């Protein structure tokens, strides 16, 4: 099943800054989810619980 997500132009631009050559949004997001699942959290400066 395929889903469509709507994102803002600003977020699209931010994603574009991180994509490797010929990498799709789906590939990039899959990689992010994999990192999150492996490490349990994303690193974020200035964040603490």
ZIHUWO-V592852 format. One record per backbone hydrogen bond with DSSP energy under -0.5 kcal/mol. NH is the residue of the N-H (numbers start at 1). CO is the residue of the C=O. E is the energy in kcal/mol with one decimal. If there is no record, write none. Layout:
# ZIHUWO-V592852
NH:CO:E / NH:CO:E
This chain:
# ZIHUWO-V592852
7:5:-0.5 / 12:8:-2.2 / 13:9:-2.3 / 14:10:-2.0 / 15:11:-2.7 / 16:12:-2.6 / 17:13:-1.6 / 18:14:-0.6 / 18:15:-1.5 / 19:15:-1.3 / 23:20:-2.4 / 28:24:-2.2 / 29:25:-2.8 / 30:26:-2.4 / 31:27:-2.0 / 32:28:-2.2 / 33:29:-2.5 / 34:30:-2.2 / 35:31:-2.3 / 36:32:-2.4 / 37:33:-2.8 / 38:34:-2.1 / 39:35:-2.8 / 40:36:-2.4 / 47:44:-1.6
